[in-house]
């Protein structure tokens, strides 16, 4: 029996603490009781309480062994649905099973599986709750036609959409509002920037949920802003009334309930009302009068966060904080205290309200988180989530990035820490946050032994001095012994060794008296002393901060037996890993391990509650790049799956010129899809906040002007032509000059007198007249004719 291997050295079952079958079953889930009459005669170390296989080896017949086990059975298990709207919307099933029964033996864990499937096209009820204080005037102008546009967008997600509207300002008492007579009808009296507004009011329900979105537009256009004195608003009064006044608001049972809370300032919280003399805490009830106005605004304090969370969860309402960037961090912290709540950043004039609501709706629908209602204190529940990737995540009860129609499962282990009074039946409910579907779990405790049905009082087996039950005698006062054969005070000194654990040990470990060969343990102000030799107690175990077994276990014979979900010598180490899961769904951001519910970062340079901060990690730039892409440019991997706002919460500062001379910042550069270069720096402030400083726009090479390029090409061609012509002219000129020089040289060499020409011979005339004519010709050639 593997479960017992760790207990064999101690054999917790045979420690002697069990004097009845019921006590034996409570010691450890591996312990069994032998009810056979002739087993273990005369009290010895061979206790009736032992491991089942040991009892059989020692001669106890199997029918007499009492060893009940924990188990579960299905009572209602309708199959999961795939679509929400239509004629079957009232039969939509999003959780399986719907009802089970558990039979629990203390310490014996049992498990069951829960499946959840968010169906497509599920009806949606959206109630828009708007701050109508004076600072929201521009927002009111923006949303005057919100109904039509919002309905168009939401009908892309569901065919069954309804819209409602309400508004709030604050309590109309001092010091929250102006209460002087001149301000009663017009709180803006004397305010130059906006001299006219309506009287201050707490909460006003204006339009019940309807599919006629034109009525939403009509109601919004009728509204005027009001004015209060202090900066905080009375919005939490309005949220609670919108949640609990179900009939007047018109919440449908078969629909997702979205409550959009739009404001530009912080809320008043519980106890703030005492400043105005309101000492009565909020009662959590609906107080809308015939005019649909909150009638108890000036009678009760503002609601607490706990009350607000309880009523929202009770009515399956998802709260969406639509707030300005200045107050984002405050409301983000509130979401950790109010289950099923998200926060989105609202532009100063609410221009992005439609996209904000759509993003929030997709974000809500992409999460499945289980909540437990009416959880019995003596039960421990441990969750293991199996999300889309099929990997079991121990300690988690939430899956993120779930697509509509996907099925996620959760394994739930239940452990009972004790037994309630006989006949007690308990129950609890498991619900996905925001869903109307639920799993009802009834619990039956297996703390009784079947052999007790044959109990006999004044039995002859007990010498008529006790009650025989489950193989042993429970003696009447004054009688002792296995068969009540001795009276108190009778001491057989020859058999004191039966009261010693070993030779040389003290009688009854020095913490009891030996009577009738049995140890009677002393009482102690610190707790119970027990055991065959009074060797055990329930107070000598390890402590944590002064608390025995850290309050998460039971002390048994010097050793802490931890409750489910805790380990360690003093049970101070939680096995829960939910607190170690980072926003990206990884344990300790993949940079460490979860030890005792806390992240121990192993990556050098990593820090933060979930090791999410790591400027020097190799993947720091890559991780932050995705946030830069989706937050600034709505591109990248995170832009399409609605996880940008959830995973990227760092502050991003945009600048024209990036400073890179700070040694405490990490310089990051990446190339965009358009082959541009984007630069940003990553740093951690002393307050623990991550800050990204990025260029407003990526650096891109400037494309040349087409005309400039054309002119440059044409000019280049012309210039090259001119240069070539000039070169050609230069070559020709040089060539001609050389030829001319050569000609001149040849000419100078050819100079000589015509008379000395050896070839020339003067002619001789044959007649005297020929001589005259000849001379005349020579003169004519020389210009000598007159």
Residue pairs with C-beta under 8 A, 6 or more apart in sequence:
1 30
1 51
1 52
1 53
3 29
3 30
4 30
4 51
7 13
7 28
7 30
10 557
10 559
11 50
11 51
12 27
12 28
12 31
12 556
12 557
13 24
13 27
13 28
13 30
13 31
13 32
13 47
13 49
13 50
13 51
14 45
14 47
14 49
14 50
15 27
15 530
15 531
15 532
15 535
15 536
15 556
15 557
16 47
16 530
16 531
16 532
16 533
16 535
16 536
17 23
17 27
17 530
17 531
17 536
17 556
17 557
18 24
18 26
18 27
18 31
18 33
18 47
18 48
18 49
19 472
19 474
20 469
20 470
20 472
20 474
21 33
21 35
21 66
21 449
21 451
21 452
21 469
21 470
22 419
22 447
22 448
22 449
22 452
23 49
24 31
24 32
24 33
24 48
24 49
24 66
25 31
25 33
25 66
25 68
25 105
25 106
25 446
25 447
25 449
26 106
26 107
26 418
26 419
26 447
27 49
27 556
28 107
28 561
29 70
29 105
29 106
29 107
29 108
29 109
30 51
30 52
31 49
31 50
31 51
31 67
32 49
32 50
32 51
32 52
32 55
32 65
32 66
32 67
33 48
33 49
33 65
33 66
33 67
33 449
33 451
33 470
34 40
34 48
34 50
34 55
34 60
34 64
34 65
34 66
34 471
35 48
35 64
35 65
35 66
35 449
35 451
35 470
35 471
36 59
36 60
36 61
36 64
36 471
37 461
37 471
39 48
39 55
39 58
39 59
39 60
39 64
39 471
40 46
40 47
40 48
40 471
41 482
42 482
43 482
43 517
43 518
43 532
45 532
46 58
47 532
48 55
48 60
48 471
48 472
50 58
52 65
52 67
55 65
56 62
56 65
64 451
64 471
66 449
66 450
66 451
66 470
68 103
68 105
68 446
68 449
69 105
69 108
69 446
70 102
70 103
70 104
70 105
70 108
70 109
70 110
70 414
70 416
70 446
71 102
71 103
71 110
72 100
72 101
72 102
72 103
72 110
72 111
72 112
73 100
73 101
73 103
74 97
74 99
74 100
75 97
75 99
75 100
75 101
75 442
76 97
76 98
76 99
77 96
77 97
77 98
77 99
78 93
78 96
78 97
78 98
79 93
79 96
80 93
80 94
80 95
80 96
80 115
80 117
80 407
81 88
81 91
81 92
81 93
81 94
81 117
81 119
82 117
82 119
82 120
82 405
83 92
83 119
83 120
83 121
84 92
84 119
84 120
84 121
84 122
84 123
84 158
84 160
85 121
85 122
85 123
85 158
85 159
85 160
86 121
89 122
89 123
89 160
89 254
90 254
92 119
92 122
92 254
93 437
94 116
94 117
94 118
94 119
94 432
94 435
94 437
95 114
95 115
95 116
95 430
95 431
95 432
95 435
95 437
95 438
95 439
96 114
96 115
96 116
96 117
97 114
97 439
98 437
98 438
98 439
98 440
99 439
99 440
99 441
99 442
100 112
100 439
100 440
100 441
100 442
101 441
101 442
101 443
101 444
102 110
102 112
102 414
102 441
102 442
102 443
102 444
103 110
103 444
103 445
103 446
104 110
104 379
104 414
104 415
104 416
104 443
104 444
104 445
104 446
105 416
105 445
105 446
105 447
106 416
106 417
106 418
106 419
106 445
106 447
107 415
107 416
107 417
107 561
108 415
108 416
109 413
109 414
109 415
109 564
110 413
110 414
111 411
111 412
111 413
111 414
112 411
112 412
112 414
113 409
113 410
113 411
113 412
114 370
114 409
114 410
114 412
114 430
114 439
115 407
115 408
115 409
115 410
116 368
116 370
116 407
116 408
116 409
116 410
116 432
116 435
116 437
117 405
117 406
117 407
117 408
118 365
118 368
118 402
118 404
118 405
118 406
119 404
119 405
120 404
120 405
121 158
121 159
121 160
122 158
122 160
122 255
122 256
123 158
123 160
123 161
123 162
123 252
123 254
123 255
123 256
124 154
124 157
124 158
124 160
124 161
124 162
124 255
124 256
124 258
124 361
125 162
125 164
125 209
125 250
125 251
125 252
125 255
125 256
125 257
125 258
126 150
126 154
126 161
126 162
126 163
126 164
126 209
126 258
126 259
126 260
126 357
127 163
127 164
127 165
127 166
127 209
127 242
127 249
127 257
127 258
127 259
127 260
128 143
128 146
128 163
128 164
128 165
128 166
128 216
128 260
128 262
129 166
129 167
129 168
129 235
129 238
129 239
129 242
129 259
129 260
129 261
129 262
130 136
130 139
130 140
130 143
130 165
130 166
130 167
130 168
130 262
130 263
131 167
131 168
131 169
131 233
131 235
131 262
131 263
131 264
131 265
132 140
132 167
132 168
132 169
132 223
132 224
132 225
132 226
133 169
133 170
133 225
133 226
133 227
133 228
133 233
133 265
134 188
134 191
134 194
134 197
134 225
134 226
134 227
135 264
135 265
136 225
136 262
136 263
136 264
137 194
137 225
138 348
138 349
138 350
139 262
139 264
139 346
139 348
139 349
139 350
140 220
140 223
140 225
141 349
142 349
142 350
142 351
142 353
143 220
143 350
143 353
144 217
144 220
144 221
145 217
146 216
146 217
146 220
146 353
146 354
147 163
147 213
147 214
147 215
147 216
147 217
147 220
148 213
148 214
148 217
149 354
150 163
150 213
150 353
150 354
150 357
151 161
151 163
151 213
153 354
153 357
153 358
154 161
154 357
154 358
154 361
155 161
157 358
157 361
157 362
160 211
160 255
161 211
162 209
162 210
162 211
162 250
162 252
162 255
163 207
163 209
163 210
163 211
163 213
163 216
164 207
164 208
164 209
164 210
164 216
164 249
164 250
165 206
165 207
165 216
165 219
165 220
166 203
166 204
166 205
166 206
166 207
166 238
166 242
166 249
167 203
167 204
167 206
167 223
167 238
168 201
168 202
168 203
168 204
168 233
168 234
168 235
168 237
168 238
169 177
169 200
169 201
169 202
169 226
169 227
169 228
169 233
169 234
170 176
170 177
170 200
170 202
170 228
170 230
170 232
170 233
170 234
170 268
171 177
171 202
171 234
171 237
171 268
171 273
171 276
171 278
171 297
171 298
172 179
172 199
172 200
172 201
172 202
172 297
172 298
173 179
173 276
173 277
173 278
173 298
174 229
174 276
175 229
175 230
175 275
175 276
176 228
176 229
176 230
176 234
176 268
176 275
176 276
177 183
177 187
177 200
177 227
177 228
177 229
178 187
178 200
178 227
178 228
178 229
182 189
182 190
183 189
184 199
185 199
186 195
186 196
186 197
186 199
187 197
187 199
187 200
187 226
187 227
187 228
188 194
188 195
188 196
188 197
188 227
189 195
191 227
194 225
197 224
197 225
197 226
197 227
198 224
198 225
198 226
199 226
200 226
200 227
200 228
201 226
201 293
201 294
201 297
202 234
202 237
202 238
202 293
202 294
202 297
202 298
203 234
203 237
203 238
203 241
203 242
203 293
203 294
203 297
204 292
204 293
204 294
205 241
205 242
205 245
205 248
205 249
205 288
205 292
205 293
206 219
206 223
206 292
207 215
207 216
207 219
208 248
208 249
208 250
209 249
209 250
209 251
209 252
210 216
210 250
228 234
231 265
231 266
232 265
232 266
232 267
232 268
232 272
233 263
233 265
233 266
233 267
233 268
234 267
234 268
234 297
234 302
235 261
235 263
235 267
235 268
236 267
236 268
236 269
236 302
236 303
236 308
237 268
237 282
237 294
237 297
237 302
237 303
238 261
238 294
239 259
239 261
239 303
239 308
239 312
239 319
240 282
240 284
240 303
240 307
240 308
240 311
241 286
241 287
241 288
241 294
242 249
242 259
243 259
243 308
243 311
243 312
243 314
243 315
243 317
244 284
244 285
244 286
244 311
244 315
245 286
245 288
246 286
246 315
248 286
248 288
248 292
251 257
251 315
251 317
253 436
254 436
256 318
256 364
256 365
256 434
257 315
257 316
257 317
257 318
257 434
258 317
258 318
258 320
258 357
258 360
258 361
258 364
259 312
259 317
259 318
259 319
259 320
260 320
260 322
260 357
260 360
261 319
261 320
261 321
261 322
262 322
262 323
262 346
262 350
262 353
263 322
263 323
263 327
264 323
264 324
264 326
264 327
264 346
264 348
265 327
266 327
266 330
267 302
268 302
269 302
269 304
269 305
270 281
270 282
270 301
270 302
270 303
270 304
270 305
270 307
271 301
271 302
272 301
272 302
273 279
273 300
273 301
273 302
274 301
276 298
278 298
278 299
278 300
278 301
279 301
280 299
280 300
280 301
281 300
281 301
281 304
282 300
282 301
282 302
282 303
282 304
282 307
283 300
284 303
284 307
284 310
284 311
287 294
287 295
287 296
288 294
288 295
289 295
303 311
305 334
305 337
305 338
308 338
309 337
309 338
309 339
309 341
312 319
312 338
312 339
312 340
312 341
313 339
313 340
313 371
313 433
316 431
316 434
316 435
316 436
317 340
317 434
318 340
318 341
318 342
318 364
318 434
319 338
319 340
319 341
319 342
320 341
320 342
320 343
320 344
320 356
320 357
320 360
320 364
321 331
321 334
321 335
321 341
321 342
321 343
321 344
322 344
322 346
322 350
322 353
322 356
322 357
322 360
323 331
323 343
323 344
323 345
323 346
324 345
324 346
324 347
324 348
325 345
328 343
328 345
331 343
332 343
332 649
334 341
334 343
335 341
335 342
335 343
339 369
339 371
339 433
340 364
340 369
340 433
340 434
342 360
342 363
342 364
344 356
344 359
344 360
344 645
345 356
345 645
346 352
346 353
346 356
347 353
359 642
359 645
362 642
363 642
363 643
363 645
363 646
364 434
365 402
365 404
366 400
366 401
366 402
366 403
366 641
366 642
366 643
367 398
367 399
367 400
367 402
367 433
368 398
368 399
368 402
368 408
368 432
369 397
369 398
369 399
369 432
369 433
370 383
370 397
370 398
370 410
370 430
370 431
370 432
370 433
371 430
371 431
371 432
371 433
372 381
372 428
372 429
372 430
373 428
373 429
373 430
373 431
373 438
374 427
374 428
374 429
375 381
375 428
376 426
376 428
376 443
378 416
378 417
378 418
378 420
379 414
379 415
379 416
379 417
379 426
379 428
379 443
380 414
380 415
380 416
380 417
380 563
380 564
380 565
381 412
381 413
381 414
381 415
381 564
382 395
382 412
382 413
382 415
382 564
382 565
382 575
383 395
383 396
383 397
383 410
383 411
383 412
383 413
384 392
384 393
384 394
384 395
384 396
384 410
384 411
384 412
384 413
385 392
385 393
385 396
385 397
385 398
385 399
385 408
385 409
385 410
386 392
386 393
386 408
386 409
386 410
386 411
387 393
387 399
387 400
387 401
387 402
387 408
387 585
388 399
388 401
388 402
388 403
388 406
388 408
392 411
393 577
393 581
393 587
394 575
394 577
395 575
395 576
395 577
395 578
395 580
395 594
396 577
396 578
396 581
397 410
397 578
398 578
399 408
400 585
400 643
400 646
401 585
401 641
401 643
402 408
412 430
413 564
414 443
415 563
415 564
416 443
416 445
417 554
417 563
419 445
419 447
420 426
420 445
422 447
422 448
424 445
425 442
425 443
425 444
426 442
426 443
426 445
427 440
427 441
427 442
427 443
428 441
428 443
429 438
429 439
429 440
429 441
430 438
430 439
430 441
431 437
431 438
431 439
449 470
451 469
451 470
451 471
452 469
452 470
454 469
455 467
455 468
455 469
455 470
456 467
456 468
456 469
457 467
458 464
458 465
458 466
458 467
459 466
459 467
459 468
459 473
461 468
461 473
461 483
462 468
462 473
462 474
462 475
462 483
462 484
463 479
463 483
463 484
463 485
465 475
465 476
465 479
465 484
466 473
466 474
466 475
466 476
466 479
466 483
466 484
467 473
467 474
472 482
473 481
473 482
473 483
473 484
475 481
475 484
476 484
478 487
478 488
479 485
479 486
479 487
479 488
480 486
480 487
480 488
480 515
480 516
480 518
481 516
481 517
481 518
485 516
486 515
486 516
486 517
487 516
488 515
488 516
489 515
490 515
490 516
491 514
491 515
491 516
492 516
492 517
495 517
496 507
496 514
497 503
498 514
498 517
498 518
499 507
499 508
499 512
499 514
499 517
499 518
499 519
499 533
500 506
500 507
500 508
500 533
501 509
501 532
501 533
501 535
505 533
507 513
507 514
507 519
508 514
508 519
508 520
508 521
508 533
508 534
509 519
509 531
509 533
509 534
509 535
511 521
511 522
511 524
511 529
511 534
511 535
511 537
512 519
512 520
512 521
512 522
512 529
512 533
512 534
513 519
513 520
513 522
514 520
519 531
519 532
519 533
519 534
521 529
521 530
521 531
521 534
522 529
522 534
523 529
524 537
524 539
526 537
526 539
527 537
527 538
527 539
527 555
528 537
528 538
528 539
529 536
529 537
530 536
530 537
530 538
531 557
535 557
536 556
536 557
536 558
537 555
537 557
537 558
538 554
538 555
538 556
539 548
539 555
540 555
540 558
541 548
541 549
541 553
541 555
541 556
541 558
541 559
541 560
541 570
542 549
542 560
542 569
542 570
543 549
543 550
543 570
544 550
544 570
544 571
544 572
548 555
549 555
549 560
549 561
549 562
549 570
549 571
550 566
550 568
550 570
550 571
550 572
551 571
552 562
552 563
552 565
552 566
552 571
552 572
552 574
553 560
553 561
553 562
553 563
553 566
553 570
553 571
554 560
554 561
554 563
555 561
560 568
560 569
560 570
560 571
562 568
562 571
563 571
565 574
565 575
565 576
566 572
566 573
566 574
566 575
567 573
567 575
568 596
572 596
573 595
573 596
573 597
574 596
574 597
575 597
576 597
577 587
577 594
577 597
579 594
579 597
579 598
579 609
580 587
580 588
580 594
580 597
580 598
580 599
580 610
581 587
581 610
582 588
582 589
582 610
582 611
582 612
583 610
583 612
583 646
583 647
583 649
584 647
587 593
587 594
587 599
588 594
588 599
588 600
588 601
588 610
588 611
589 606
589 608
589 610
589 611
589 612
589 614
590 611
591 601
591 602
591 603
591 606
591 611
591 614
591 617
592 599
592 600
592 601
592 602
592 603
592 606
592 611
593 599
593 600
593 602
594 600
599 608
599 609
599 610
599 611
601 607
601 608
601 611
603 611
603 614
603 617
604 616
604 617
605 614
605 615
605 616
605 617
606 613
606 614
606 617
607 613
607 614
608 614
608 688
613 684
613 688
613 690
614 620
615 665
615 666
615 682
615 683
615 684
616 666
620 666
620 668
620 682
621 666
621 668
621 669
621 670
621 682
624 650
624 668
624 680
624 682
624 692
625 636
625 668
625 670
625 678
625 680
626 636
626 637
626 638
626 647
626 648
627 638
627 644
627 647
627 648
627 650
627 652
627 692
628 652
628 678
628 680
628 692
628 694
629 635
629 636
629 637
629 638
629 639
630 636
630 637
630 638
630 639
630 644
630 648
631 644
631 648
631 652
632 652
632 654
632 694
635 673
638 644
638 647
638 648
650 689
650 690
650 691
650 692
651 689
651 690
651 691
651 692
652 692
652 693
652 694
653 691
653 692
653 693
653 694
654 693
654 694
654 695
654 696
655 693
655 694
655 695
655 696
656 695
656 696
657 695
658 679
658 680
658 681
658 693
658 694
658 695
659 681
659 693
660 667
660 681
662 681
662 683
664 683
665 681
665 682
665 683
665 693
666 681
666 682
666 683
667 679
667 681
668 679
668 680
668 681
668 682
669 677
669 678
669 679
670 677
670 678
671 677
671 678
672 678
672 698
674 698
674 700
675 700
676 698
676 699
676 700
676 701
677 698
677 699
677 700
678 694
678 695
678 698
678 699
679 694
679 695
679 699
680 692
680 693
680 694
680 695
681 692
681 693
681 694
682 690
682 691
682 692
683 690
683 691
683 693
684 690
684 691
685 691
754 760
763 774
765 771
765 774
776 785
779 785
